[in-house]
Amino acid sequence: MEGAWSADEARGRGDLGWGAMADRDLGWRGTYNARDLGGLALRGGGVTRWGAIVRSDSMQGLEARGWEEVEAHGIRTVIDLRSEHEIGADVAPRPGSIETVNIPLDVTEDREFWDVWESGPQFATPLYYRPHLERFPRRSAAAIRAIATAAPGGVAFHCQGGRDRAGQISMLVLALAGVEPAAIAADYARSDERLRRLYLARGDEDEAPKIAAFLREQGTSATALIVDLLADLDVEATLLAAGLTAADVAALRRRLLEPQPT
C-alpha cells in the first residue's frame, strides 16, 4: 500500500511493541498531538502497519512545512471529525494531493445528550464513549468506513485536541484490527503528555491532572475505562449493526495490518 511501511522498513524506528509510544510521535509543524498508529501489538502476534493511519489534533493549524511533512509521510486523505462550527481557516493551503472529508462525530443538536455530557470534565474522558456509541453508533461507523475505504495512501483523522473524539475512533479502529486493549489504552494516555505542549503554547492550564483527579473521584481511570469497555463491547457487531459492512471491516484490516507470511 502506498505510504505504508512494513515492519522490516520500520526497523530503524525502534521497538515495535506498544511501549514505544514516543517512536510514533509525529512532529508535523503546526500540530501537537499527531502520531502514527503503526507498531502496536496484536493479540495474535505481529504489529500494525506503519504509515497507514495517523491520529492527530486539528490539522488546520499546519504550516506550509507541516503540510510538506504530511505529504512526505504518505498521507493522502484527511478525515476531520469536528462539527462545522469548530472549523476555521487553514494557516497554510492544503496540497492538492490530499483529500479532506468532514464527518462530524458529535451530534450537537441532540441537546438531551449533550446537556449532560458537556456540563463537566466527563466529556474530556472515555466516560462518554459507551453512551455515545449506544446513542450515535452510525457516526462512528461512518468515520470507520471513511478510513477503511479511503483512496490509496495514508489516512489521518483528527478532532480539535486529538484526544477524545480521535481517541474514540482510534479505539474502534485498533480494536477491529485486533490490537491488545492495553496498547489501545496506552495510546489514549499518550495524549496527556503530548497536549502539554499545546497548553503551553496557548498559555493555558494543563487539563490532565484535573481530569485524572475527576476520574479518581469516580473510582476509575482512563486506562480502566477503555480496557473495561473493550472487555464488554463487541466492537465489530456494534458497528456492523450501525451500517458498517463486512467489506469495510476487511478493507480496514488490509489497510492497517502487516501482510501475513506465506
Backbone as CSV, one residue per row, in Angstrom:
resi,resn,N_x,N_y,N_z,CA_x,CA_y,CA_z,C_x,C_y,C_z
1,MET,0.845,-1.200,0.000,0.000,0.000,0.000,0.876,1.245,0.000
2,GLU,0.612,2.197,-0.863,1.382,3.425,-0.953,1.361,4.140,0.399
3,GLY,2.522,4.609,0.850,2.584,5.393,2.070,2.597,4.573,3.335
4,ALA,2.642,3.256,3.268,2.668,2.418,4.462,3.984,1.662,4.508
5,TRP,4.582,1.622,5.700,5.866,0.942,5.849,5.655,-0.428,6.445
6,SER,6.441,-1.397,5.978,6.405,-2.730,6.564,7.226,-2.745,7.839
7,ALA,7.125,-3.848,8.594,7.919,-3.976,9.813,9.406,-3.913,9.483
8,ASP,9.831,-4.557,8.392,11.240,-4.536,8.017,11.699,-3.114,7.714
9,GLU,10.872,-2.350,7.014,11.230,-0.979,6.667,11.279,-0.083,7.896
10,ALA,10.571,-0.493,8.955,10.492,0.327,10.157,11.494,-0.080,11.232
11,ARG,12.449,-0.959,10.919,13.380,-1.454,11.937,14.090,-0.316,12.650
12,GLY,14.445,0.711,11.881,15.201,1.793,12.476,14.381,2.713,13.348
13,ARG,13.075,2.480,13.459,12.213,3.361,14.231,12.073,2.896,15.664
14,GLY,12.804,1.874,16.078,12.779,1.462,17.480,11.887,0.265,17.689
15,ASP,11.648,-0.066,18.973,10.840,-1.210,19.379,9.446,-1.100,18.785
16,LEU,8.977,-2.178,18.135,7.651,-2.169,17.552,6.580,-2.557,18.560
17,GLY,6.949,-2.791,19.808,5.952,-3.089,20.832,5.186,-1.851,21.240
18,TRP,4.072,-2.051,21.999,3.205,-0.918,22.324,3.825,0.016,23.328
19,GLY,4.893,-0.390,24.005,5.514,0.505,24.961,6.294,1.637,24.318
20,ALA,6.634,1.514,23.053,7.465,2.531,22.387,6.596,3.634,21.823
21,MET,5.801,4.276,22.701,4.863,5.284,22.240,5.571,6.467,21.580
22,ALA,6.698,6.902,22.167,7.360,8.089,21.646,7.849,7.886,20.220
23,ASP,8.137,6.639,19.832,8.608,6.363,18.479,7.558,6.722,17.436
24,ARG,6.304,6.768,17.843,5.218,7.009,16.889,4.824,8.478,16.802
25,ASP,5.388,9.318,17.680,5.045,10.734,17.675,5.515,11.402,16.391
26,LEU,4.682,12.270,15.848,4.995,12.982,14.614,5.095,14.474,14.918
27,GLY,6.154,15.072,14.466,6.373,16.493,14.756,5.924,17.399,13.636
28,TRP,4.801,17.085,13.014,4.311,17.923,11.918,4.167,19.365,12.397
29,ARG,4.768,20.283,11.678,4.801,21.683,12.070,3.388,22.279,12.085
30,GLY,2.938,22.637,13.296,1.595,23.194,13.444,0.630,22.251,14.130
31,THR,1.068,21.026,14.446,0.267,20.104,15.261,1.053,19.771,16.528
32,TYR,0.332,19.242,17.521,0.938,18.940,18.813,0.702,17.487,19.250
33,ASN,-0.291,16.842,18.680,-0.710,15.535,19.196,-0.939,14.544,18.060
34,ALA,-0.041,14.577,17.077,-0.143,13.654,15.941,0.760,12.453,16.172
35,ARG,0.238,11.262,15.909,1.081,10.070,16.000,0.560,8.960,15.086
36,ASP,1.508,8.173,14.640,1.250,7.051,13.754,0.667,5.901,14.573
37,LEU,-0.302,5.203,14.011,-0.890,4.046,14.682,-0.199,2.742,14.277
38,GLY,0.986,2.846,13.754,1.767,1.659,13.440,2.553,1.156,14.632
39,GLY,2.984,-0.098,14.545,3.849,-0.670,15.556,3.162,-1.124,16.822
40,LEU,1.836,-1.231,16.825,1.094,-1.647,18.018,0.861,-3.160,17.995
41,ALA,1.039,-3.784,19.157,0.993,-5.245,19.248,-0.419,-5.782,19.056
42,LEU,-0.516,-6.856,18.275,-1.786,-7.527,18.010,-1.946,-8.727,18.932
43,ARG,-3.191,-9.055,19.231,-3.453,-10.179,20.147,-2.879,-11.490,19.627
44,GLY,-2.914,-11.707,18.335,-2.417,-12.967,17.784,-0.970,-12.920,17.346
45,GLY,-0.264,-11.850,17.715,1.099,-11.684,17.259,1.183,-10.719,16.096
46,GLY,2.337,-10.132,15.906,2.510,-9.147,14.854,2.184,-7.747,15.342
47,VAL,2.267,-6.793,14.432,2.027,-5.390,14.768,1.235,-4.715,13.657
48,THR,0.693,-3.550,13.984,0.008,-2.743,12.975,1.034,-2.100,12.043
49,ARG,0.556,-1.748,10.870,1.413,-1.241,9.805,1.751,0.241,10.039
50,TRP,3.014,0.571,9.870,3.442,1.965,9.949,2.985,2.741,8.708
51,GLY,2.647,4.010,8.900,2.352,4.892,7.782,0.978,4.743,7.190
52,ALA,0.145,3.866,7.748,-1.184,3.622,7.173,-2.237,4.569,7.729
53,ILE,-2.259,4.741,9.056,-3.284,5.555,9.708,-2.617,6.397,10.800
54,VAL,-2.979,7.672,10.840,-2.452,8.619,11.826,-3.611,9.289,12.536
55,ARG,-3.489,9.464,13.845,-4.442,10.267,14.614,-3.774,11.598,14.948
56,SER,-4.573,12.666,15.069,-3.960,13.975,15.272,-4.919,14.940,15.947
57,ASP,-4.340,16.023,16.449,-5.134,17.185,16.808,-5.452,17.945,15.517
58,SER,-6.113,19.078,15.632,-6.567,19.812,14.455,-5.429,20.066,13.469
59,MET,-5.713,19.788,12.218,-4.712,19.974,11.172,-4.858,21.301,10.451
60,GLN,-5.840,22.117,10.859,-5.970,23.407,10.194,-4.852,24.368,10.625
61,GLY,-4.124,24.038,11.697,-3.007,24.863,12.131,-1.684,24.519,11.467
62,LEU,-1.682,23.543,10.575,-0.434,23.159,9.911,0.133,24.309,9.086
63,GLU,1.431,24.540,9.262,2.139,25.496,8.431,2.494,24.832,7.103
64,ALA,2.997,25.605,6.184,3.362,25.046,4.874,4.339,23.884,5.040
65,ARG,5.332,24.062,5.935,6.281,22.987,6.192,5.564,21.762,6.756
66,GLY,4.552,21.986,7.607,3.793,20.878,8.171,3.072,20.074,7.115
67,TRP,2.469,20.741,6.141,1.782,20.012,5.068,2.786,19.234,4.217
68,GLU,3.990,19.777,4.050,5.027,19.024,3.340,5.364,17.744,4.094
69,GLU,5.410,17.831,5.429,5.700,16.666,6.255,4.567,15.642,6.184
70,VAL,3.334,16.133,6.130,2.177,15.238,5.994,2.268,14.483,4.674
71,GLU,2.540,15.214,3.592,2.684,14.566,2.281,3.825,13.550,2.281
72,ALA,4.942,13.927,2.903,6.095,13.034,2.922,5.809,11.769,3.723
73,HIS,4.898,11.857,4.679,4.512,10.679,5.471,3.602,9.741,4.675
74,GLY,3.163,10.191,3.509,2.310,9.357,2.663,0.828,9.587,2.841
75,ILE,0.438,10.604,3.622,-0.988,10.856,3.849,-1.626,11.417,2.587
76,ARG,-2.745,10.812,2.186,-3.475,11.276,1.013,-4.932,11.584,1.331
77,THR,-5.398,11.216,2.548,-6.769,11.530,2.967,-6.738,12.041,4.392
78,VAL,-7.448,13.137,4.646,-7.621,13.687,5.987,-9.101,13.654,6.330
79,ILE,-9.433,13.067,7.475,-10.826,12.999,7.935,-10.956,13.884,9.164
80,ASP,-11.784,14.903,9.046,-11.998,15.888,10.107,-13.255,15.496,10.876
81,LEU,-13.084,15.153,12.161,-14.197,14.697,12.990,-14.934,15.840,13.680
82,ARG,-14.534,17.065,13.440,-15.123,18.201,14.144,-16.464,18.604,13.548
83,SER,-17.248,19.302,14.370,-18.508,19.874,13.893,-18.223,21.137,13.087
84,GLU,-19.191,21.519,12.267,-18.986,22.633,11.334,-18.576,23.913,12.042
85,HIS,-19.165,24.181,13.218,-18.879,25.448,13.895,-17.456,25.522,14.442
86,GLU,-16.758,24.386,14.510,-15.385,24.365,15.013,-14.353,24.607,13.925
87,ILE,-14.750,24.518,12.679,-13.803,24.546,11.572,-13.553,25.978,11.133
88,GLY,-12.278,26.357,11.110,-11.888,27.685,10.669,-10.980,27.629,9.461
89,ALA,-10.339,28.757,9.192,-9.456,28.848,8.030,-8.132,28.147,8.312
90,ASP,-7.582,27.513,7.292,-6.269,26.888,7.401,-5.183,27.958,7.489
91,VAL,-4.150,27.656,8.248,-2.999,28.543,8.334,-2.254,28.574,7.003
92,ALA,-2.148,27.433,6.357,-1.468,27.334,5.060,-2.321,26.489,4.127
93,PRO,-2.218,26.711,2.823,-3.041,25.948,1.872,-2.759,24.450,1.942
94,ARG,-3.807,23.663,1.781,-3.655,22.203,1.749,-3.187,21.778,0.365
95,PRO,-2.278,20.829,0.313,-1.812,20.355,-1.003,-2.953,19.710,-1.790
96,GLY,-2.880,19.843,-3.103,-3.900,19.250,-3.952,-3.895,17.734,-3.916
97,SER,-2.806,17.143,-3.444,-2.713,15.683,-3.393,-3.515,15.081,-2.241
98,ILE,-4.005,15.943,-1.336,-4.681,15.454,-0.126,-6.168,15.797,-0.180
99,GLU,-6.997,14.782,-0.020,-8.447,14.971,0.045,-8.872,15.102,1.499
100,THR,-9.740,16.065,1.783,-10.264,16.254,3.135,-11.749,15.921,3.161
101,VAL,-12.141,15.115,4.138,-13.535,14.695,4.313,-13.969,15.086,5.717
102,ASN,-15.106,15.758,5.834,-15.630,16.140,7.149,-16.739,15.183,7.562
103,ILE,-16.528,14.473,8.670,-17.532,13.564,9.226,-17.676,13.904,10.709
104,PRO,-18.566,14.833,11.061,-18.704,15.223,12.466,-19.095,14.024,13.333
105,LEU,-18.316,13.795,14.375,-18.611,12.664,15.249,-19.707,13.005,16.248
106,ASP,-19.702,14.245,16.719,-20.723,14.662,17.684,-22.019,15.000,16.963
107,VAL,-23.116,14.788,17.652,-24.428,15.184,17.136,-24.920,16.284,18.077
108,THR,-24.355,17.478,17.918,-24.546,18.525,18.914,-25.991,19.024,18.991
109,GLU,-26.768,18.753,17.951,-28.171,19.179,18.003,-29.001,18.332,18.955
110,ASP,-28.491,17.186,19.365,-29.189,16.337,20.336,-28.878,16.858,21.739
111,ARG,-29.614,17.869,22.166,-29.288,18.541,23.426,-29.583,17.661,24.639
112,GLU,-30.510,16.728,24.528,-30.780,15.832,25.654,-29.513,15.084,26.046
113,PHE,-28.734,14.710,25.050,-27.479,14.011,25.308,-26.390,14.982,25.748
114,TRP,-26.174,16.040,24.980,-25.019,16.894,25.215,-25.168,17.803,26.411
115,ASP,-26.390,18.125,26.819,-26.542,18.924,28.037,-26.016,18.180,29.249
116,VAL,-25.994,16.854,29.180,-25.409,16.042,30.258,-23.899,15.962,30.096
117,TRP,-23.436,15.647,28.883,-22.018,15.338,28.708,-21.146,16.557,28.529
118,GLU,-21.711,17.717,28.211,-20.915,18.932,28.095,-20.855,19.728,29.395
119,SER,-21.511,19.227,30.443,-21.671,20.017,31.658,-20.549,19.856,32.666
120,GLY,-19.484,19.148,32.327,-18.390,18.935,33.266,-17.218,18.267,32.593
121,PRO,-16.205,17.875,33.372,-14.995,17.284,32.799,-15.203,15.907,32.200
122,GLN,-16.386,15.301,32.377,-16.612,13.954,31.857,-16.493,13.886,30.340
123,PHE,-16.705,15.008,29.636,-16.601,14.988,28.175,-15.152,14.808,27.740
124,ALA,-14.202,15.212,28.570,-12.786,15.083,28.234,-12.214,13.773,28.752
125,THR,-13.051,12.734,28.792,-12.635,11.423,29.280,-13.329,10.342,28.458
126,PRO,-12.868,9.094,28.552,-13.583,7.994,27.882,-14.895,7.608,28.572
127,LEU,-15.302,8.324,29.600,-16.588,8.027,30.241,-17.744,8.089,29.244
128,TYR,-17.648,8.980,28.276,-18.788,9.162,27.366,-18.741,8.230,26.158
129,TYR,-17.680,7.432,26.010,-17.578,6.586,24.829,-18.737,5.599,24.730
130,ARG,-19.022,4.905,25.826,-20.100,3.915,25.770,-21.453,4.577,25.475
131,PRO,-21.847,5.641,26.220,-23.119,6.289,25.901,-23.176,6.823,24.473
132,HIS,-22.057,7.366,23.992,-22.043,7.896,22.628,-22.237,6.770,21.614
133,LEU,-21.560,5.650,21.817,-21.712,4.519,20.898,-23.113,3.936,20.950
134,GLU,-23.749,3.987,22.096,-25.118,3.486,22.214,-26.107,4.405,21.508
135,ARG,-25.874,5.723,21.587,-26.841,6.679,21.045,-26.564,7.044,19.589
136,PHE,-25.294,7.138,19.232,-24.929,7.597,17.883,-23.975,6.618,17.190
137,PRO,-24.267,5.352,17.156,-23.306,4.396,16.575,-23.039,4.644,15.100
138,ARG,-23.990,5.210,14.391,-23.808,5.420,12.956,-22.723,6.456,12.662
139,ARG,-22.534,7.405,13.585,-21.466,8.386,13.377,-20.097,7.719,13.419
140,SER,-19.902,6.852,14.392,-18.624,6.134,14.470,-18.455,5.212,13.273
141,ALA,-19.527,4.534,12.877,-19.449,3.633,11.731,-19.077,4.398,10.459
142,ALA,-19.625,5.607,10.304,-19.313,6.413,9.115,-17.845,6.814,9.093
143,ALA,-17.301,7.161,10.261,-15.891,7.539,10.328,-14.998,6.346,10.010
144,ILE,-15.329,5.182,10.556,-14.537,3.981,10.289,-14.606,3.623,8.807
145,ARG,-15.778,3.733,8.210,-15.908,3.416,6.777,-15.042,4.363,5.950
146,ALA,-15.027,5.646,6.301,-14.231,6.611,5.547,-12.746,6.271,5.616
147,ILE,-12.283,5.819,6.771,-10.882,5.405,6.904,-10.623,4.162,6.067
148,ALA,-11.514,3.197,6.184,-11.319,1.906,5.511,-11.313,2.037,3.997
149,THR,-12.171,2.893,3.463,-12.380,2.955,2.017,-11.706,4.151,1.364
150,ALA,-10.841,4.838,2.098,-10.135,5.986,1.531,-9.266,5.548,0.363
151,ALA,-8.910,6.505,-0.453,-8.037,6.240,-1.599,-6.694,5.684,-1.125
152,PRO,-5.947,5.033,-2.017,-4.639,4.511,-1.630,-3.758,5.590,-1.011
153,GLY,-2.952,5.174,-0.054,-2.111,6.112,0.687,-2.517,6.142,2.138
154,GLY,-1.817,6.930,2.929,-2.116,7.024,4.343,-3.353,7.864,4.619
155,VAL,-3.961,7.617,5.779,-5.139,8.352,6.232,-4.819,8.986,7.581
156,ALA,-5.151,10.263,7.730,-5.053,10.931,9.026,-6.442,11.391,9.433
157,PHE,-6.804,11.158,10.690,-8.072,11.692,11.199,-7.786,12.527,12.432
158,HIS,-8.625,13.536,12.642,-8.368,14.446,13.755,-9.653,15.072,14.261
159,CYS,-9.580,15.555,15.499,-10.644,16.388,16.052,-10.006,17.733,16.392
160,GLN,-10.228,18.251,17.608,-9.625,19.523,17.967,-8.290,19.304,18.691
161,GLY,-8.346,18.655,19.849,-7.120,18.385,20.587,-6.513,17.036,20.264
162,GLY,-7.259,16.169,19.576,-6.739,14.866,19.205,-6.780,13.827,20.303
163,ARG,-7.543,14.067,21.377,-7.571,13.112,22.481,-8.861,12.314,22.535
164,ASP,-10.020,12.971,22.552,-11.246,12.254,22.895,-12.037,11.769,21.695
165,ARG,-12.435,12.633,20.787,-13.085,12.124,19.585,-12.113,11.276,18.767
166,ALA,-10.901,11.793,18.581,-9.889,10.983,17.894,-9.576,9.724,18.696
167,GLY,-9.642,9.830,20.021,-9.408,8.662,20.857,-10.474,7.604,20.695
168,GLN,-11.723,8.025,20.548,-12.802,7.062,20.354,-12.634,6.320,19.027
169,ILE,-12.336,7.070,17.969,-12.167,6.427,16.664,-10.915,5.562,16.662
170,SER,-9.850,6.015,17.299,-8.651,5.176,17.408,-8.956,3.873,18.124
171,MET,-9.696,3.961,19.223,-10.061,2.765,19.975,-10.790,1.765,19.089
172,LEU,-11.741,2.242,18.304,-12.533,1.353,17.459,-11.691,0.782,16.318
173,VAL,-10.898,1.626,15.676,-10.039,1.160,14.579,-9.089,0.081,15.074
174,LEU,-8.436,0.354,16.201,-7.438,-0.583,16.708,-8.081,-1.860,17.228
175,ALA,-9.271,-1.742,17.823,-9.970,-2.942,18.283,-10.356,-3.826,17.097
176,LEU,-10.847,-3.228,16.026,-11.191,-4.005,14.836,-9.968,-4.681,14.232
177,ALA,-8.815,-4.041,14.367,-7.585,-4.619,13.831,-7.034,-5.722,14.716
178,GLY,-7.528,-5.816,15.972,-7.051,-6.855,16.868,-5.910,-6.431,17.768
179,VAL,-5.768,-5.116,17.999,-4.714,-4.618,18.883,-5.071,-4.940,20.331
180,GLU,-4.051,-5.231,21.123,-4.245,-5.518,22.540,-4.934,-4.338,23.230
181,PRO,-5.964,-4.591,24.066,-6.630,-3.488,24.770,-5.681,-2.613,25.581
182,ALA,-4.679,-3.214,26.216,-3.722,-2.417,26.992,-2.966,-1.446,26.097
183,ALA,-2.656,-1.853,24.875,-1.971,-0.966,23.935,-2.885,0.162,23.492
184,ILE,-4.164,-0.134,23.321,-5.130,0.900,22.936,-5.242,1.938,24.050
185,ALA,-5.324,1.469,25.293,-5.419,2.382,26.432,-4.148,3.213,26.575
186,ALA,-2.992,2.597,26.343,-1.737,3.328,26.438,-1.632,4.387,25.349
187,ASP,-2.157,4.078,24.178,-2.165,5.064,23.102,-3.020,6.267,23.490
188,TYR,-4.182,6.016,24.096,-5.025,7.123,24.562,-4.261,7.973,25.574
189,ALA,-3.614,7.329,26.536,-2.914,8.050,27.604,-1.775,8.897,27.056
190,ARG,-1.224,8.523,25.913,-0.124,9.282,25.338,-0.507,10.730,25.071
191,SER,-1.784,10.999,24.846,-2.219,12.369,24.561,-1.978,13.309,25.724
192,ASP,-2.026,12.816,26.956,-1.805,13.702,28.102,-0.439,14.385,28.007
193,GLU,0.581,13.605,27.715,1.927,14.185,27.597,2.037,15.085,26.381
194,ARG,1.486,14.637,25.271,1.598,15.418,24.039,0.871,16.757,24.132
195,LEU,-0.284,16.781,24.811,-1.072,18.010,24.864,-0.478,19.065,25.792
196,ARG,0.466,18.679,26.638,1.127,19.685,27.473,1.766,20.766,26.611
197,ARG,2.303,20.361,25.478,2.920,21.326,24.557,1.893,22.299,24.007
198,LEU,0.687,21.792,23.720,-0.380,22.653,23.200,-0.820,23.654,24.254
199,TYR,-1.028,23.176,25.480,-1.438,24.090,26.549,-0.367,25.156,26.787
200,LEU,0.894,24.739,26.764,1.988,25.689,26.971,2.002,26.745,25.871
201,ALA,1.815,26.307,24.635,1.821,27.253,23.511,0.679,28.259,23.615
202,ARG,-0.439,27.824,24.150,-1.605,28.707,24.277,-1.611,29.504,25.574
203,GLY,-0.703,29.143,26.487,-0.724,29.781,27.794,-1.867,29.298,28.666
204,ASP,-2.354,28.080,28.407,-3.483,27.523,29.157,-2.981,26.548,30.222
205,GLU,-3.850,26.280,31.190,-3.549,25.293,32.223,-3.641,23.884,31.640
206,ASP,-2.721,23.023,32.045,-2.752,21.621,31.634,-3.967,20.956,32.271
207,GLU,-4.848,20.406,31.445,-6.076,19.797,31.952,-5.872,18.404,32.523
208,ALA,-4.771,17.741,32.181,-4.613,16.327,32.516,-4.717,16.038,34.014
209,PRO,-4.042,16.787,34.894,-4.160,16.480,36.325,-5.590,16.631,36.839
210,LYS,-6.294,17.631,36.352,-7.684,17.842,36.780,-8.584,16.687,36.321
211,ILE,-8.380,16.247,35.091,-9.183,15.142,34.562,-8.882,13.854,35.319
212,ALA,-7.597,13.598,35.581,-7.230,12.386,36.322,-7.828,12.400,37.725
213,ALA,-7.823,13.563,38.360,-8.414,13.674,39.704,-9.914,13.422,39.658
214,PHE,-10.569,13.943,38.638,-12.009,13.714,38.487,-12.314,12.226,38.339
215,LEU,-11.523,11.538,37.518,-11.755,10.108,37.316,-11.462,9.320,38.590
216,ARG,-10.462,9.726,39.346,-10.203,9.046,40.619,-11.395,9.178,41.558
217,GLU,-12.034,10.344,41.537,-13.239,10.536,42.358,-14.362,9.601,41.926
218,GLN,-14.352,9.224,40.657,-15.354,8.285,40.138,-14.925,6.832,40.349
219,GLY,-13.749,6.654,40.942,-13.248,5.305,41.208,-12.692,4.609,39.996
220,THR,-12.182,5.378,39.040,-11.691,4.763,37.811,-10.543,5.581,37.239
221,SER,-10.119,5.229,36.042,-9.084,5.945,35.300,-9.382,5.801,33.812
222,ALA,-8.724,6.607,33.003,-8.933,6.497,31.560,-8.539,5.111,31.060
223,THR,-7.437,4.594,31.569,-6.989,3.264,31.162,-8.024,2.204,31.507
224,ALA,-8.521,2.241,32.736,-9.506,1.246,33.162,-10.787,1.355,32.341
225,LEU,-11.213,2.573,32.035,-12.443,2.759,31.265,-12.329,2.121,29.884
226,ILE,-11.194,2.314,29.229,-11.029,1.761,27.885,-10.901,0.246,27.925
227,VAL,-10.085,-0.265,28.824,-9.911,-1.719,28.910,-11.228,-2.395,29.272
228,ASP,-11.967,-1.821,30.228,-13.247,-2.416,30.640,-14.276,-2.349,29.512
229,LEU,-14.309,-1.228,28.802,-15.258,-1.101,27.693,-14.970,-2.141,26.618
230,LEU,-13.706,-2.315,26.280,-13.356,-3.281,25.241,-13.606,-4.715,25.695
231,ALA,-13.571,-4.958,27.004,-13.887,-6.301,27.515,-15.373,-6.603,27.381
232,ASP,-16.202,-5.560,27.450,-17.662,-5.742,27.437,-18.277,-5.611,26.053
233,LEU,-17.634,-4.827,25.192,-18.249,-4.419,23.929,-17.739,-5.260,22.774
234,ASP,-18.657,-5.796,21.996,-18.302,-6.442,20.732,-18.259,-5.333,19.685
235,VAL,-17.063,-4.795,19.463,-16.917,-3.627,18.602,-17.405,-3.915,17.185
236,GLU,-17.006,-5.044,16.637,-17.389,-5.350,15.256,-18.902,-5.487,15.122
237,ALA,-19.543,-6.205,16.029,-21.000,-6.379,15.962,-21.720,-5.041,16.121
238,THR,-21.225,-4.212,17.024,-21.843,-2.900,17.243,-21.799,-2.057,15.986
239,LEU,-20.656,-2.022,15.320,-20.511,-1.195,14.131,-21.212,-1.791,12.916
240,LEU,-21.238,-3.124,12.814,-21.986,-3.758,11.720,-23.470,-3.452,11.839
241,ALA,-23.980,-3.448,13.063,-25.397,-3.116,13.278,-25.690,-1.658,12.952
242,ALA,-24.635,-0.818,12.967,-24.800,0.617,12.710,-24.533,0.986,11.260
243,GLY,-24.336,0.004,10.387,-24.191,0.292,8.973,-22.842,-0.009,8.365
244,LEU,-21.837,-0.290,9.202,-20.565,-0.742,8.645,-20.783,-2.111,7.995
245,THR,-20.050,-2.416,6.946,-20.215,-3.703,6.277,-18.994,-4.585,6.533
246,ALA,-19.180,-5.874,6.291,-18.053,-6.795,6.421,-16.929,-6.415,5.462
247,ALA,-17.296,-5.901,4.294,-16.276,-5.460,3.336,-15.494,-4.268,3.874
248,ASP,-16.179,-3.365,4.585,-15.492,-2.234,5.201,-14.485,-2.714,6.243
249,VAL,-14.892,-3.676,7.071,-14.009,-4.203,8.107,-12.784,-4.858,7.466
250,ALA,-13.019,-5.622,6.413,-11.909,-6.274,5.720,-10.960,-5.241,5.113
251,ALA,-11.514,-4.166,4.556,-10.684,-3.122,3.954,-9.856,-2.411,5.024
252,LEU,-10.447,-2.171,6.188,-9.705,-1.544,7.276,-8.533,-2.418,7.705
253,ARG,-8.789,-3.710,7.837,-7.716,-4.619,8.262,-6.622,-4.716,7.214
254,ARG,-6.993,-4.700,5.943,-5.967,-4.717,4.896,-5.107,-3.454,4.966
255,ARG,-5.741,-2.352,5.289,-5.026,-1.082,5.350,-4.050,-1.045,6.524
256,LEU,-4.443,-1.580,7.669,-3.681,-1.375,8.906,-2.800,-2.542,9.304
257,LEU,-3.083,-3.732,8.795,-2.339,-4.895,9.270,-1.188,-5.248,8.347
258,GLU,-0.116,-5.749,8.963,1.021,-6.252,8.192,0.582,-7.456,7.372
259,PRO,1.139,-7.634,6.162,0.832,-8.849,5.398,1.274,-10.093,6.176
260,GLN,0.487,-11.131,6.102,0.831,-12.379,6.787,1.889,-13.133,5.976
261,PRO,2.830,-13.795,6.647,3.851,-14.583,5.924,3.190,-15.692,5.110
262,THR,3.778,-15.996,3.981,3.246,-17.088,3.141,4.198,-18.270,3.160
